[in-house]
Amino acid sequence: MDRTDWKTESFHYNPHLGPPRTISFYPDGDYYLFINKDFLWGYLGHPWEQTISIFGGDLIHQFEINRPKLFGEVVIRGLC
């Protein structure tokens, strides 16, 4: 199996330092994982399921009070 077309980019991003490079937060064929450097919260976009998973109390709270219009219903809610 030829895996030469597989390319995984990773980089450190600090939103307080200005606008990022072009970043898609919605899964469009690739996985997207944004995670706090201390692993306290994170965001995972799943390409095939077209779902977004978030973890961490602070991030979940922000999504609850500032729910993006793009998001539909909550599919699975885990225990915190």
Steps between C-alpha positions, in 0.01 A plus 500: 500500500644835396483759778702771328195725475448494878602830653442601857569858597532614856589834646478706814225758487444779749183701426629789710785560254276593208302333223603144413594358166202374309352242735177311453325418823236292321604152379528497120678172433770518766505466875543825688627495856548812705622435850613714790871464578408361843239262350227663710266550204484419133301484179497215248339519156423155354491496118283194427249548777498876438490550875687717742594380847605734777633427846591699805258686723610852398474432127167318534364795698611745228326292233184491711483879538637584152361217288609537136206517256673239285455235769194281512384292791717336763538136391680353801562659835763334719531510872708781645 
